[in-house]
Amino acid sequence: MGLPAPPAYSATPAPRVDLKVLVVSDGGPATDAITAELDGEGTPYTEVDLTKSGRPVIDQAFLADTVNGVPRAKFQAVVLPNDNPFPAGSAEMAALAAYEKTYAIPQVDAYTYARPQVGLQPAATSGYSGPVDGLKAQVTAAGRGTGPFGYLNGSVPFEDNSPAVSESYAFLSQPAAGADFTSYVEAPLPGRTGNGTLVGEYRHDGRRELVVTFAYNRHQEQFKLLARGIVDWMTQNVRLGASRNYFAVHVDDVFAGDDRWDATLNCTPGDVDCPPGQGVEDSIRMTPADVADAAAWEKARGFTLDLAYNGGGSVEYRENHGGADQLADALTAARNDFRWVNHTYDHAYLGCEQNVTVVPWKCAANPDGSTKYVSQTEISREISANDQWAKGVGLPVSSDELITGEHSGMRLLPQQPQDNPYLAPALTANNIGWLGADMSRDPEQRPVGGALTVARYPINIFYNAGHVAEQVDEYNWIYTSRTQGGSGLCDDLPNTTCLPGPLDAATGYAGHIVPLETRVALGHVLGNDPRPHFIHQSNLAEDRIGYPVLDGVLDQYRTLYAPSSPLINPRMKDIGAELRDRDAWSAAVKAGQVTAYRIGDSVTVQAPAGVAVTATMPSGTRQVLGAGSTAFGQAYAGSVSGWVSPQSGQTAVALTLAPSPAGALAPQSRSASSAERATAPTAARTPVPAGVTRPVPYSTERR
């Protein structure tokens, strides 16, 4: 994907263009989705909400001025809710049109309908307008090549998650006669021959518009696939912020065993959800054959699993089996095939001391009524003993990473509304820098002692299930209403949808659970979200029920994305550092402490001391280092991106863009102007569900 050639500015000398986007919003889902993408990438923007009184007036002074005698465009791109959201004869639209023409500023029409004013034939006469659930759109040759969507393989599937709900609406049409229009994404016209455009570029009157003719929200897969390209197009690949796709999978409880679900009792004997004395404990534990299978799977998939280990599980097993532990022998022999994370020695609960004589359990109390917590000594022993055991058997561990059993020690509602006060000093004493947290409980990164948390997404495959039948039975118990014979937990838990009826024991896993969990996990992957997912060692044993979901994510990703956009598979500490740097950058941007601009092929970025700069630039960009320079960033999705800081003696990051490739798309002026733009009513809006309501993972974690 090439960078457009340098714009032919009407202003002279070459202006300063600030690296910030102007988003004019109508409060609808399309502009909301684009601002969410800008937020996620770390790209600064100014939003003007047309629905609010007291909003700034968009005029020449709002858009441009002069700095040190150099003309300044305050925004590098403009996003509108449609091609013209203002009343007829609006001075604001006229100011925007003049601004875009003068400074070669691209405009995105977030969602508009097909008509000549956007370079398309009316959909009613030569195209299609209506629901497009399940539509199979394609990126055109122009959209790939040097176009903005070259990071995709070509397919852009539209979601169809609920037959009872219209999830997306579109206007499919072909370019109007004589229009300078390039289609980037299109789909077959229902009931007609040929294709109609969904995303395309319209050039007219010395201006460029990216025309989007389908409804979407920030959660939908079709938007997530195209979001990066929309931002690439509007910023010409010269912007602050970056976007990549990440997938890391932690496998908890390795070397230990996980208690098994009892389909008769509807609880897990040996765990806190079963009353004391009920049922017979039955442990699920990997075998050497499972280890060989996991290593072979990794090799075949080009993917590395992170094994969260409990060394005490192996020690206990040896004590009960005459000193032998073939699983531990197999894992240590394959030690270099995996990454390893300390999960504490015995998987002890490290929060308050648990009173498990009642269900649900509650925190034990001291004589004065205060909460009784596990001591700092015990927490420290669980951390250090596991680290020492791992080093003793030769595991290549990173001693600054930790995941406590059940994420214990951290706050857990309703029983423990605050962290165990002894957790932070124990982490500091053991030099822990990165602490795993549960995304559903503790999503934002925060400090705990000397550590920063790394939230993890639970995949809803249960820790206490080694067989498909166990997974489906427990799933039915949790997510079926009382009237359907289930526990009714889904009736009580917020944001949880009950199943219409129990899943079939033979088909429910492959037909419902795997597709749902694959879709949810892939949604995180496509959202520029580096946070890891987690399952349990039991899911790699027996029926190996974890792999279908992992394979589903990897298979779908490789179908959707080109080789230039590989899936990033980082370890926990690298994810933590990425989240830390993003938070610092976001805070600086929101506080107005970042200044960035482009003049010709030079880019200058100023940020607060100690805050690394994130940016995406065209391939060949170099960072200026005094009298010399060095290559900037790492290649990804047809550009280069990365984190960078000023060099010693410099107050700002200075970048030099590579010469534009021959044949790249450039802003052009048409010799014949199009007809005067008519006022466009707000595009028709079809209600779009805010993503799939996903059952809350009630029991994915070992208790």
C-alpha positions as CSV (number, residue, x, y, z in Angstrom):
1,M,0.0,0.0,0.0
2,G,1.6,3.2,-1.1
3,L,1.6,6.7,0.3
4,P,-0.3,9.2,-1.9
5,A,2.0,11.6,-3.7
6,P,2.7,15.0,-2.1
7,P,-0.5,17.1,-2.3
8,A,-0.7,19.9,-4.8
9,Y,-1.5,22.7,-2.2
10,S,-3.2,25.9,-3.3
11,A,-1.5,27.6,-0.5
12,T,2.2,28.7,-0.8
13,P,4.7,28.2,0.7
14,A,4.1,24.5,1.7
15,P,1.9,24.7,4.7
16,R,2.2,23.1,8.1
17,V,-0.5,20.4,8.5
18,D,-1.2,19.4,12.1
19,L,-1.5,15.7,12.6
20,K,-5.0,15.8,14.1
21,V,-8.3,14.7,12.6
22,L,-11.5,16.8,12.7
23,V,-14.6,14.6,13.4
24,V,-17.9,16.3,12.9
25,S,-20.4,14.0,14.6
26,D,-24.2,13.7,14.6
27,G,-24.2,11.4,17.6
28,G,-24.7,8.3,15.3
29,P,-23.0,5.0,15.3
30,A,-20.8,5.6,12.2
31,T,-18.9,8.6,13.6
32,D,-18.8,6.9,17.0
33,A,-17.1,3.9,15.4
34,I,-14.5,6.1,13.7
35,T,-13.7,8.0,16.9
36,A,-13.4,4.7,18.7
37,E,-10.9,3.5,16.1
38,L,-8.9,6.8,16.5
39,D,-8.9,6.4,20.3
40,G,-7.7,2.8,20.0
41,E,-4.9,3.7,17.7
42,G,-3.9,6.7,19.7
43,T,-4.6,9.2,16.8
44,P,-5.5,12.7,18.1
45,Y,-8.8,14.2,17.0
46,T,-11.1,17.1,17.7
47,E,-14.8,16.3,17.8
48,V,-17.6,18.8,17.0
49,D,-20.9,17.4,17.9
50,L,-23.7,18.9,15.8
51,T,-26.3,17.8,18.3
52,K,-24.9,20.0,21.1
53,S,-25.6,23.7,21.6
54,G,-22.6,25.9,22.2
55,R,-20.5,23.8,19.8
56,P,-17.7,25.8,17.9
57,V,-18.6,27.2,14.5
58,I,-16.6,25.6,11.7
59,D,-15.2,28.6,9.8
60,Q,-12.0,29.6,8.3
61,A,-10.5,30.7,11.6
62,F,-11.5,27.3,13.2
63,L,-9.8,25.4,10.4
64,A,-6.6,27.3,9.5
65,D,-4.3,30.1,10.6
66,T,-0.7,31.1,10.3
67,V,2.2,30.1,12.6
68,N,5.6,31.9,12.2
69,G,4.5,33.1,8.8
70,V,3.7,29.6,7.6
71,P,0.1,28.8,6.7
72,R,-1.3,26.1,9.0
73,A,-4.0,23.6,8.4
74,K,-5.2,22.6,11.9
75,F,-6.5,19.2,10.7
76,Q,-5.0,16.6,8.4
77,A,-8.4,15.0,7.6
78,V,-12.1,15.7,8.0
79,V,-14.7,13.1,9.0
80,L,-18.4,13.9,8.4
81,P,-21.4,11.8,9.4
82,N,-22.4,12.0,5.7
83,D,-21.3,14.0,2.7
84,N,-23.1,17.2,3.8
85,P,-24.7,17.2,7.3
86,F,-25.4,21.0,7.2
87,P,-28.5,22.9,6.1
88,A,-28.8,24.1,2.5
89,G,-26.4,26.9,1.7
90,S,-24.4,26.3,4.9
91,A,-21.4,28.6,5.4
92,E,-19.8,25.8,7.4
93,M,-19.9,23.3,4.6
94,A,-18.6,26.0,2.3
95,A,-15.7,26.7,4.7
96,L,-14.9,23.0,4.9
97,A,-15.0,22.6,1.1
98,A,-12.6,25.5,0.6
99,Y,-10.3,24.3,3.4
100,E,-10.1,20.8,1.9
101,K,-9.3,22.2,-1.6
102,T,-6.7,24.7,-0.4
103,Y,-4.8,22.2,1.8
104,A,-5.6,19.0,0.0
105,I,-7.4,17.6,3.1
106,P,-9.3,14.3,2.6
107,Q,-12.9,13.9,3.7
108,V,-14.5,10.7,5.0
109,D,-18.3,10.4,4.5
110,A,-18.9,8.0,7.4
111,Y,-22.2,6.8,6.1
112,T,-24.2,8.2,3.2
113,Y,-26.5,7.0,0.5
114,A,-25.7,6.4,-3.2
115,R,-26.5,9.5,-5.3
116,P,-24.7,11.6,-7.9
117,Q,-23.5,14.1,-5.2
118,V,-21.1,11.4,-4.0
119,G,-20.3,10.1,-7.5
120,L,-22.7,7.2,-7.5
121,Q,-25.9,6.3,-9.4
122,P,-29.0,6.3,-7.2
123,A,-29.4,2.8,-5.6
124,A,-33.1,2.9,-6.3
125,T,-32.6,3.0,-10.1
126,S,-29.5,0.9,-10.7
127,G,-28.5,-0.8,-7.5
128,Y,-29.8,-2.1,-4.2
129,S,-30.7,-0.7,-0.8
130,G,-31.7,-2.9,2.1
131,P,-30.3,-5.3,4.7
132,V,-26.9,-6.9,3.9
133,D,-26.6,-9.4,6.8
134,G,-24.3,-12.2,5.7
135,L,-23.1,-10.3,2.6
136,K,-19.8,-11.4,1.2
137,A,-18.0,-8.2,0.1
138,Q,-14.6,-8.0,-1.6
139,V,-11.8,-5.5,-1.7
140,T,-11.2,-4.6,-5.3
141,A,-7.9,-4.6,-7.1
142,A,-7.7,-0.8,-6.6
143,G,-8.4,-1.2,-2.9
144,R,-5.6,-3.7,-2.5
145,G,-2.6,-2.7,-4.7
146,T,-1.6,0.8,-3.7
147,G,-5.1,1.3,-2.2
148,P,-6.0,1.7,1.5
149,F,-7.1,-1.9,2.1
150,G,-4.0,-3.8,0.9
151,Y,-3.6,-5.4,4.3
152,L,-6.6,-7.6,3.7
153,N,-6.7,-10.8,1.7
154,G,-9.8,-9.5,-0.1
155,S,-12.9,-10.9,1.7
156,V,-15.0,-8.6,3.9
157,P,-17.8,-10.8,5.4
158,F,-20.8,-8.9,6.9
159,E,-22.1,-10.3,10.2
160,D,-25.3,-12.3,10.4
161,N,-25.5,-13.3,14.1
162,S,-29.3,-13.1,14.6
163,P,-31.8,-14.1,11.9
164,A,-34.4,-12.1,13.8
165,V,-32.5,-8.8,13.6
166,S,-31.4,-6.6,10.7
167,E,-27.8,-6.0,11.7
168,S,-26.6,-3.8,8.8
169,Y,-28.1,-1.8,5.9
170,A,-26.4,-0.6,2.8
171,F,-26.8,1.2,-0.5
172,L,-25.1,-0.7,-3.3
173,S,-24.6,1.2,-6.5
174,Q,-22.2,1.8,-9.4
175,P,-20.3,5.0,-10.3
176,A,-22.3,7.8,-11.9
177,A,-21.6,8.6,-15.6
178,G,-18.5,10.8,-15.9
179,A,-17.7,10.6,-12.1
180,D,-14.0,10.3,-11.1
181,F,-14.8,7.4,-8.7
182,T,-12.7,4.5,-7.6
183,S,-14.4,1.6,-5.9
184,Y,-12.4,0.0,-3.1
185,V,-14.9,-2.4,-1.5
186,E,-17.9,-3.8,-3.4
187,A,-20.3,-6.7,-3.4
188,P,-22.7,-8.4,-5.9
189,L,-25.9,-6.5,-6.5
190,P,-28.8,-8.7,-5.2
191,G,-31.2,-9.4,-8.1
192,R,-29.0,-7.7,-10.6
193,T,-25.8,-8.3,-12.6
194,G,-22.5,-6.7,-11.6
195,N,-21.2,-5.3,-8.4
196,G,-22.1,-2.3,-6.3
197,T,-19.7,-0.2,-4.3
198,L,-19.7,-0.1,-0.5
199,V,-16.5,2.0,0.0
200,G,-14.9,4.2,-2.7
201,E,-13.1,7.4,-3.4
202,Y,-14.8,10.3,-5.2
203,R,-12.6,13.1,-6.6
204,H,-14.2,16.3,-7.6
205,D,-13.6,20.1,-7.5
206,G,-10.1,19.5,-6.3
207,R,-11.3,17.5,-3.3
208,R,-11.2,13.8,-2.3
209,E,-14.0,12.0,-0.4
210,L,-14.0,8.4,0.9
211,V,-17.7,7.5,0.4
212,V,-19.1,4.7,2.7
213,T,-22.6,3.5,1.9
214,F,-23.3,0.9,4.6
215,A,-24.4,1.3,8.2
216,Y,-22.2,-0.1,11.0
217,N,-21.2,0.3,14.6
218,R,-17.8,-0.1,16.3
219,H,-18.4,-3.7,17.4
220,Q,-19.1,-5.2,14.0
221,E,-16.5,-7.3,12.2
222,Q,-17.0,-5.6,8.8
223,F,-16.1,-2.3,10.4
224,K,-13.2,-3.7,12.3
225,L,-11.8,-5.1,9.1
226,L,-12.0,-1.8,7.2
227,A,-11.3,0.6,10.1
228,R,-7.6,0.7,9.6
229,G,-7.9,1.3,5.9
230,I,-10.3,4.2,6.5
231,V,-7.8,5.8,8.9
232,D,-4.9,5.0,6.5
233,W,-6.7,6.7,3.6
234,M,-7.7,9.8,5.5
235,T,-4.2,10.4,7.0
236,Q,-2.3,9.3,3.9
237,N,-0.4,6.8,6.2
238,V,1.2,9.8,8.0
239,R,-0.3,9.9,11.5
240,L,0.2,9.5,15.2
241,G,-0.9,6.2,16.6
242,A,-0.7,2.6,15.4
243,S,-2.8,-0.5,14.9
244,R,-1.8,-4.1,14.9
245,N,-3.6,-7.4,15.5
246,Y,-2.5,-9.5,18.6
247,F,-3.3,-12.9,19.9
248,A,-1.7,-14.5,22.9
249,V,-3.1,-17.5,24.8
250,H,-2.3,-18.5,28.4
251,V,-2.8,-22.0,29.6
252,D,-3.3,-22.0,33.3
253,D,-2.7,-24.7,35.9
254,V,0.1,-26.6,34.1
255,F,1.6,-29.4,36.2
256,A,-1.5,-29.3,38.4
257,G,-4.9,-31.0,38.0
258,D,-8.3,-29.4,37.6
259,D,-11.4,-30.7,39.4
260,R,-14.1,-32.2,37.1
261,W,-17.7,-31.0,36.7
262,D,-20.3,-33.4,38.1
263,A,-23.3,-33.5,35.8
264,T,-25.5,-35.1,38.5
265,L,-24.7,-32.7,41.3
266,N,-24.4,-29.7,38.9
267,C,-21.2,-28.6,40.8
268,T,-17.5,-29.5,41.0
269,P,-16.6,-31.8,43.9
270,G,-13.5,-30.5,45.6
271,D,-14.2,-26.9,44.6
272,V,-16.1,-24.2,46.4
273,D,-19.2,-24.5,44.3
274,C,-20.1,-27.9,45.8
275,P,-21.2,-28.1,49.5
276,P,-18.5,-29.8,51.6
277,G,-18.6,-33.6,51.4
278,Q,-20.7,-33.8,48.3
279,G,-19.5,-35.9,45.3
280,V,-16.1,-37.5,44.6
281,E,-13.2,-35.5,43.4
282,D,-11.9,-36.5,39.9
283,S,-8.9,-34.6,38.6
284,I,-8.3,-33.7,34.9
285,R,-4.5,-33.6,34.2
286,M,-2.6,-33.5,30.9
287,T,-0.5,-36.5,29.8
288,P,2.8,-36.8,27.9
289,A,0.7,-37.4,24.8
290,D,-1.1,-34.1,25.3
291,V,2.3,-32.4,25.6
292,A,3.5,-33.9,22.3
293,D,0.2,-32.8,20.7
294,A,0.5,-29.2,22.0
295,A,4.1,-28.9,20.7
296,A,3.0,-30.3,17.3
297,W,0.1,-28.0,17.2
298,E,2.3,-25.0,17.9
299,K,4.7,-26.0,15.1
300,A,1.9,-26.5,12.6
301,R,0.2,-23.2,13.5
302,G,3.4,-21.1,13.9
303,F,2.1,-20.0,17.3
304,T,3.5,-20.2,20.9
305,L,1.4,-20.9,24.0
306,D,2.2,-19.4,27.4
307,L,2.0,-22.1,30.1
308,A,1.1,-20.8,33.5
309,Y,2.7,-23.4,35.8
310,N,2.2,-24.6,39.3
311,G,5.3,-26.5,40.4
312,G,3.7,-27.8,43.5
313,G,1.3,-29.8,41.4
314,S,4.2,-31.9,40.1
315,V,5.8,-32.2,43.6
316,E,2.5,-33.5,45.0
317,Y,1.9,-35.9,42.1
318,R,5.4,-37.4,42.6
319,E,4.7,-37.9,46.3
320,N,1.5,-39.8,45.5
321,H,3.0,-41.9,42.6
322,G,6.3,-43.2,43.9
323,G,8.4,-40.3,42.8
324,A,7.3,-40.5,39.1
325,D,5.7,-37.8,37.0
326,Q,5.8,-38.5,33.3
327,L,3.9,-35.3,32.5
328,A,6.5,-33.1,34.2
329,D,9.3,-35.1,32.4
330,A,7.6,-34.5,29.1
331,L,7.0,-30.8,29.7
332,T,10.5,-30.1,30.9
333,A,11.9,-32.0,27.9
334,A,9.8,-29.7,25.7
335,R,10.6,-26.7,27.8
336,N,11.8,-24.5,24.8
337,D,8.6,-25.1,22.8
338,F,6.6,-23.0,25.2
339,R,6.7,-19.7,27.1
340,W,6.4,-20.0,30.9
341,V,4.6,-17.8,33.5
342,N,4.6,-18.2,37.3
343,H,1.1,-19.2,38.4
344,T,2.2,-19.8,42.1
345,Y,3.4,-23.0,43.6
346,D,0.2,-24.5,44.9
347,H,-2.4,-22.4,43.2
348,A,-3.4,-21.2,46.7
349,Y,-6.1,-18.6,47.1
350,L,-4.2,-15.4,48.1
351,G,-7.0,-13.0,48.9
352,C,-9.0,-13.2,52.1
353,E,-9.0,-16.5,53.9
354,Q,-12.1,-18.4,52.5
355,N,-14.9,-19.8,54.5
356,V,-16.1,-22.6,52.3
357,T,-18.6,-24.1,54.7
358,V,-21.2,-22.1,52.8
359,V,-22.1,-21.7,49.1
360,P,-21.2,-19.2,47.9
361,W,-18.1,-18.9,50.0
362,K,-17.4,-15.8,52.1
363,C,-14.4,-14.2,53.6
364,A,-13.3,-15.3,57.1
365,A,-13.3,-12.7,59.8
366,N,-10.9,-11.8,62.6
367,P,-12.2,-11.6,66.2
368,D,-12.8,-7.8,65.7
369,G,-14.9,-8.5,62.7
370,S,-12.3,-7.3,60.1
371,T,-11.5,-9.4,57.0
372,K,-8.9,-12.0,57.6
373,Y,-6.3,-12.0,54.8
374,V,-3.7,-14.4,53.6
375,S,-0.4,-13.2,55.0
376,Q,2.4,-11.5,53.1
377,T,4.7,-14.4,54.1
378,E,2.4,-17.0,52.5
379,I,1.9,-14.9,49.3
380,S,5.7,-14.5,49.0
381,R,6.3,-18.2,49.5
382,E,3.8,-19.1,46.8
383,I,5.6,-16.8,44.4
384,S,9.2,-17.5,45.2
385,A,8.9,-21.3,45.7
386,N,7.3,-21.7,42.2
387,D,10.0,-19.6,40.6
388,Q,12.8,-21.6,42.3
389,W,11.2,-24.9,41.4
390,A,11.0,-23.8,37.7
391,K,14.6,-22.8,37.6
392,G,15.5,-26.0,39.3
393,V,14.0,-28.1,36.5
394,G,15.4,-25.8,33.8
395,L,12.3,-24.0,32.6
396,P,13.2,-20.7,30.8
397,V,11.1,-18.5,33.0
398,S,10.8,-14.7,33.2
399,S,10.7,-14.1,37.0
400,D,9.0,-10.7,36.8
401,E,5.7,-12.2,35.4
402,L,3.0,-13.6,37.7
403,I,-0.5,-14.9,37.5
404,T,-2.0,-15.7,40.9
405,G,-4.4,-18.6,41.2
406,E,-7.9,-17.3,40.2
407,H,-6.3,-13.9,40.0
408,S,-6.6,-14.0,43.8
409,G,-5.3,-11.3,46.1
410,M,-6.9,-8.7,43.9
411,R,-10.4,-7.3,44.6
412,L,-13.2,-9.7,43.9
413,L,-16.9,-8.7,44.2
414,P,-18.9,-9.4,46.2
415,Q,-16.7,-11.1,48.8
416,Q,-13.6,-9.0,48.6
417,P,-14.1,-5.4,47.4
418,Q,-10.4,-4.4,47.8
419,D,-7.0,-6.0,47.2
420,N,-5.4,-8.1,49.9
421,P,-3.3,-5.4,51.6
422,Y,-0.4,-7.9,51.8
423,L,-0.4,-8.5,48.0
424,A,1.4,-5.3,47.0
425,P,4.4,-5.6,49.3
426,A,4.8,-9.3,48.4
427,L,4.9,-8.4,44.7
428,T,7.4,-5.7,45.4
429,A,9.6,-8.0,47.5
430,N,9.7,-10.6,44.7
431,N,10.4,-8.0,42.0
432,I,7.2,-8.8,40.1
433,G,6.7,-6.3,37.3
434,W,3.6,-7.7,35.5
435,L,0.5,-9.2,37.2
436,G,-2.2,-11.1,35.4
437,A,-5.8,-9.8,36.0
438,D,-9.2,-10.9,34.9
439,M,-10.6,-8.7,32.1
440,S,-14.2,-9.2,33.4
441,R,-13.2,-8.0,36.9
442,D,-10.3,-5.7,36.5
443,P,-10.0,-4.4,32.9
444,E,-7.8,-1.3,33.2
445,Q,-4.1,-1.5,33.8
446,R,-3.2,-0.3,37.4
447,P,-0.3,-0.6,39.7
448,V,-0.2,-3.2,42.5
449,G,2.9,-2.6,44.5
450,G,5.8,-2.6,42.0
451,A,3.7,-4.5,39.3
452,L,1.3,-3.3,36.6
453,T,-1.7,-5.5,35.9
454,V,-2.2,-7.2,32.5
455,A,-5.9,-8.0,32.1
456,R,-6.7,-11.3,30.4
457,Y,-9.8,-12.3,28.5
458,P,-11.4,-15.6,29.7
459,I,-12.4,-17.9,26.8
460,N,-15.6,-19.5,27.9
461,I,-14.3,-23.0,27.9
462,F,-14.5,-24.3,31.4
463,Y,-11.5,-25.2,33.6
464,N,-13.5,-28.2,35.0
465,A,-14.2,-29.8,31.6
466,G,-11.9,-32.2,29.8
467,H,-14.7,-33.8,27.6
468,V,-17.1,-32.1,25.2
469,A,-20.0,-33.6,27.1
470,E,-18.9,-32.0,30.4
471,Q,-18.5,-28.6,28.7
472,V,-22.0,-28.7,27.1
473,D,-23.7,-30.0,30.3
474,E,-22.2,-27.2,32.5
475,Y,-22.8,-24.6,29.8
476,N,-26.5,-25.7,29.7
477,W,-26.7,-25.5,33.5
478,I,-25.3,-22.0,33.6
479,Y,-26.9,-20.4,30.5
480,T,-30.4,-22.1,30.6
481,S,-33.2,-20.4,32.4
482,R,-35.0,-22.0,35.4
483,T,-38.0,-22.5,33.3
484,Q,-35.9,-24.6,30.9
485,G,-34.4,-26.7,33.6
486,G,-31.2,-24.7,34.1
487,S,-29.7,-22.9,37.2
488,G,-31.2,-19.6,36.2
489,L,-27.9,-17.9,36.7
490,C,-28.4,-16.3,33.3
491,D,-31.6,-14.8,34.6
492,D,-29.7,-13.1,37.4
493,L,-26.3,-12.1,35.9
494,P,-26.2,-8.7,34.2
495,N,-25.4,-8.5,30.5
496,T,-26.1,-12.3,30.1
497,T,-28.4,-13.9,27.6
498,C,-30.1,-17.2,28.4
499,L,-30.2,-19.9,25.8
500,P,-33.6,-20.5,24.3
501,G,-33.2,-24.1,25.4
502,P,-30.5,-26.6,26.3
503,L,-27.8,-27.2,23.7
504,D,-27.7,-30.7,22.1
505,A,-25.1,-32.8,23.8
506,A,-23.8,-34.1,20.5
507,T,-23.8,-30.9,18.5
508,G,-23.9,-28.0,21.0
509,Y,-20.2,-27.6,21.4
510,A,-19.2,-27.5,17.7
511,G,-22.4,-25.9,16.6
512,H,-22.8,-23.1,19.2
513,I,-20.0,-22.7,21.7
514,V,-17.1,-22.9,19.4
515,P,-18.4,-20.4,16.8
516,L,-19.5,-18.0,19.5
517,E,-16.2,-18.1,21.4
518,T,-14.3,-17.9,18.1
519,R,-16.2,-14.8,17.1
520,V,-15.8,-13.1,20.5
521,A,-12.0,-13.8,20.6
522,L,-11.5,-12.7,17.0
523,G,-13.3,-9.5,17.8
524,H,-10.7,-8.7,20.4
525,V,-7.9,-9.6,17.9
526,L,-9.3,-7.3,15.2
527,G,-9.7,-4.5,17.7
528,N,-6.0,-3.6,18.1
529,D,-6.2,-5.2,21.6
530,P,-3.0,-6.9,22.8
531,R,-4.5,-8.3,26.0
532,P,-4.1,-12.1,26.2
533,H,-6.8,-14.8,26.4
534,F,-6.7,-17.7,28.8
535,I,-7.9,-21.3,29.0
536,H,-6.7,-24.2,31.3
537,Q,-4.5,-27.3,31.0
538,S,-7.6,-29.4,31.3
539,N,-8.7,-28.0,27.9
540,L,-5.6,-29.5,26.2
541,A,-6.2,-32.9,27.8
542,E,-8.7,-35.7,27.1
543,D,-11.0,-34.4,24.3
544,R,-8.6,-31.3,23.9
545,I,-11.6,-29.0,23.7
546,G,-9.5,-25.8,23.6
547,Y,-8.1,-26.3,20.2
548,P,-11.3,-25.8,18.1
549,V,-11.6,-22.2,19.3
550,L,-7.9,-21.4,18.9
551,D,-7.9,-23.0,15.4
552,G,-11.1,-21.0,14.6
553,V,-9.4,-17.7,15.4
554,L,-6.2,-18.5,13.6
555,D,-8.0,-20.0,10.5
556,Q,-10.4,-17.0,10.2
557,Y,-7.6,-14.5,10.7
558,R,-5.4,-16.0,7.9
559,T,-8.4,-16.1,5.6
560,L,-9.1,-12.4,6.2
561,Y,-5.6,-10.8,6.3
562,A,-2.7,-10.6,3.9
563,P,0.8,-11.8,4.9
564,S,1.8,-8.2,5.4
565,S,-0.4,-8.1,8.5
566,P,0.8,-11.1,10.6
567,L,-0.8,-11.9,13.9
568,I,1.4,-10.7,16.7
569,N,1.9,-13.3,19.5
570,P,3.6,-11.4,22.4
571,R,4.5,-12.7,25.9
572,M,2.9,-11.1,29.0
573,K,5.6,-8.6,29.9
574,D,5.6,-7.2,26.3
575,I,1.8,-6.8,26.4
576,G,2.1,-5.0,29.7
577,A,4.6,-2.6,28.4
578,E,2.4,-1.9,25.3
579,L,-0.5,-1.2,27.6
580,R,1.6,1.0,29.8
581,D,2.9,3.1,26.9
582,R,-0.6,3.4,25.4
583,D,-2.0,4.7,28.7
584,A,0.8,7.3,29.0
585,W,0.4,8.4,25.4
586,S,-3.4,8.6,25.7
587,A,-3.2,10.7,28.8
588,A,-0.8,13.1,27.1
589,V,-3.0,13.4,24.0
590,K,-6.1,14.1,26.0
591,A,-4.3,16.7,28.1
592,G,-3.3,18.5,24.9
593,Q,0.4,17.9,25.6
594,V,1.2,16.5,22.2
595,T,2.0,18.6,19.2
596,A,2.7,17.1,15.8
597,Y,2.8,18.5,12.3
598,R,4.0,17.8,8.8
599,I,5.7,20.3,6.4
600,G,6.4,18.6,3.1
601,D,8.3,15.4,3.8
602,S,9.3,16.4,7.4
603,V,7.3,15.4,10.5
604,T,7.9,16.8,13.9
605,V,6.4,15.4,17.1
606,Q,6.7,16.9,20.6
607,A,5.4,15.1,23.7
608,P,6.1,15.3,27.4
609,A,9.4,14.0,28.7
610,G,9.3,10.3,29.4
611,V,6.3,9.7,27.1
612,A,7.1,7.6,24.1
613,V,5.6,8.6,20.7
614,T,3.5,6.1,18.7
615,A,3.3,6.8,15.0
616,T,2.5,5.1,11.6
617,M,4.5,6.3,8.6
618,P,5.1,5.2,5.0
619,S,7.8,2.6,4.4
620,G,11.2,4.1,4.2
621,T,10.6,6.8,6.8
622,R,13.7,7.7,8.8
623,Q,14.2,9.2,12.2
624,V,16.6,12.2,12.2
625,L,19.4,11.8,14.7
626,G,21.5,15.0,14.7
627,A,23.6,14.8,11.6
628,G,22.5,11.2,10.7
629,S,19.3,9.1,10.6
630,T,18.0,5.6,11.3
631,A,15.1,3.7,10.0
632,F,11.9,4.3,11.8
633,G,9.5,1.6,13.0
634,Q,8.7,-2.0,12.0
635,A,6.9,-3.0,8.9
636,Y,3.2,-3.9,9.3
637,A,0.2,-3.7,7.0
638,G,2.1,-1.9,4.2
639,S,3.6,0.8,6.4
640,V,6.0,1.2,9.3
641,S,4.9,1.9,12.9
642,G,6.3,1.8,16.4
643,W,7.3,3.6,19.6
644,V,10.0,6.2,19.5
645,S,11.4,8.9,21.7
646,P,13.6,12.0,21.0
647,Q,17.3,11.3,21.0
648,S,19.8,12.8,23.4
649,G,19.9,16.5,22.9
650,Q,16.7,16.7,20.9
651,T,13.4,18.2,22.2
652,A,11.2,16.5,19.6
653,V,11.0,13.4,17.4
654,A,12.0,14.4,13.9
655,L,11.1,12.1,10.9
656,T,11.7,12.3,7.2
657,L,9.3,10.6,4.9
658,A,10.6,8.6,2.0
659,P,9.9,9.8,-1.6
660,S,6.4,8.8,-2.8
661,P,6.3,5.8,-5.0
662,A,5.6,6.3,-8.7
663,G,1.9,5.7,-9.5
664,A,0.6,6.3,-6.0
665,L,-2.8,7.8,-5.7
666,A,-2.6,11.5,-5.3
667,P,-5.1,14.3,-4.8
668,Q,-6.1,15.7,-8.2
669,S,-8.1,18.6,-9.5
670,R,-10.7,17.9,-12.2
671,S,-10.5,20.1,-15.2
672,A,-14.3,20.1,-15.3
673,S,-16.1,20.8,-12.0
674,S,-19.0,18.6,-11.0
675,A,-22.4,20.1,-10.4
676,E,-22.8,22.2,-7.3
677,R,-23.3,20.0,-4.4
678,A,-26.9,19.6,-3.2
679,T,-27.7,19.5,0.4
680,A,-27.7,15.8,1.6
681,P,-30.1,14.7,4.2
682,T,-28.7,12.6,7.0
683,A,-28.3,9.0,5.7
684,A,-31.0,6.6,6.5
685,R,-30.2,4.8,9.7
686,T,-31.1,1.2,10.5
687,P,-30.8,0.2,14.2
688,V,-27.7,-1.9,14.6
689,P,-27.2,-4.2,17.5
690,A,-24.3,-3.2,19.7
691,G,-22.4,-6.4,19.1
692,V,-23.4,-9.9,20.2
693,T,-24.5,-10.2,23.8
694,R,-22.1,-12.8,25.1
695,P,-22.8,-15.0,28.1
696,V,-20.6,-13.9,31.1
697,P,-17.9,-16.6,31.7
698,Y,-19.2,-17.7,35.1
699,S,-17.1,-20.7,35.7
700,T,-14.1,-20.6,33.3
701,E,-11.6,-20.4,36.1
702,R,-10.4,-22.9,38.6
703,R,-11.7,-22.2,42.0
